[in-house]
Amino acid sequence: MTTYIELWFTAQNHYIFLTRPFPTVFLIDIRLTLIVIPLFTFIALWIMKSLQGMNRFSFILLTSLLAMLLEPVSEQAGWVAFSPDWKHLYSFFGYAVFLLLIRRIHVIADR
């Protein structure tokens, strides 16, 4: 799911990954797809499993806020370039929805 979203955003020129392996083959940074996102998902689910109610919700909000705040840092580091139209708030909501969705799927799968 996240790979398709990344492909869509890069195809729409909302951002571009400046340092990515195989740039002539992939528009996205496949390190995110193959390593970072699965690791992030595993750690987030592990943490959320130990939290209850508002603590879990707060974790989702804080994680989403952190992701949003790290985007300008990644841009300054030269890893990604955002278009002038890009709003980092999009990532806040994107990560929040992603975390809520994977949590819901995990709960349903555990039944």
N, C-alpha and C positions, 0 to 999 in steps of 0.2 A: 504494500500500500504506500509506504513512504517513498519508495523508489519511483513509483508512478507520479506522485506529487512533485518530487524533485525534478523529474523529467519534464513535467508540464511547466513548472515555474521557470526552468532554464530555457525551454523552448519559447516561452513568452517573453524572454529577455528580462525577467525580474531580477535575476542574478546569474552570475557565472562563477564557477569554481576555477580559480586561477592556477592552483597547483593541484593537479589531479593526475593519477596514472592513466596512461593510454588516452591522451586528450583527443587524438584523431578518431578514436573509437567511441568513447563515452562522453556525453555532455555533463554527466554528474561525476562526483568523486566516489568511485566504487568502494573506497575505504570506508566511507560512511555506511554504505549499504551492507557491506560484508562484515564489518567489525564494530563500528561505533554504535549503530542503531540496535543490533542484536544485544550487545553488551549493555547499553543504556536500558533497553527493555527488560533484560534479566534483572539488573540491579534495581530498577524502579519497582518491578513486581515484588521482588524480595523485600524491599523496604515497605511497600504498601501493605504487604501481607501482615506485617507486624504492627501496623497502625490501625486505629479505629476512628470512625466517624469524621469529626472535624479535623483531627490530626492528619488523616489521609487526604482530606480536601485541601488542607493547608499545604501539605507536601506537594500536591499537584500544582497549586497556585505558585508556590515558591520556585518549584522546578521550572515551570513555564516562564516565570519572570526572569530567572537566571538565564535561560536559553535566549530570551529576548535581549537581555543586557550583554550577552556574550557575542551577539552578532556584530556590533560595531568593533569589538575587539578583534574578531576574526578578519574583519575587513582591514583594520589597521595592520594586522600581521601579514596581509597580502594573500590570504587563503581564498577569499571570495570578494567579489565586487557586486554591489547592489545597484540597481537602477535608481534614479531619483524618485521614481514613483513608488518604490518599495517602502512600506511602513513596517517597522520592526514589531509593531503590535500584532501584525498578522501571525508572526511566529508564536507570540504568547498564546493566542487562541488555538493555533495549530497544535502546539505541544499539549495544551490542556485537553483538547478533544482527543488527541492520540492517547494520552495517559488514561483518560476516562474510558476510552474504547478498549484498550488492552486490559485494563482492570476488569471491565464488564465481561469480556470474552474469557478471561482467566477464571472468574467466578463461575460462569456458566459451564466451562469445561471441567471444573472441579466437582460439579454436582454428580 
